[in-house]
């Protein structure tokens, strides 16, 4: 998780409720808080949110110094791994759109079922990305089970869609 040693008072913690409490990996000190995990993923936007939250207690020089020491936990995904995850989801959505457009052509309507069959697998991918976004939090382990279930369902729906495409193309070849 993107963390920084940010000194806060109990008053500021009440004024800035979106700042979570310190994690177990940090020294047990009431003066440390973790910044949102979105600071690592959202880049400038997350950093701006964290700076705004810190500004209520620290002078600007202290805020800048604290952000130079951003650290993530050991189980954080690397930037290249995030690039693979995000590009895979984008690629899947693109494939769904292209399959749908192919199904818009006369005689290929059964292909739209394949696009619908891909939806559960997209849901599983989004579950995995969400779980990783929150650093594989134990409180979100239900997402792991949901991702597995959506993968099984998606495999069945894709199989059914592929069979329907086969059956449709087989009928059209017999009619010719």
Order of alpha helices (4+ residues) and beta strands (2+ residues): beta-alpha-beta-alpha-alpha-alpha-alpha-alpha-alpha-alpha
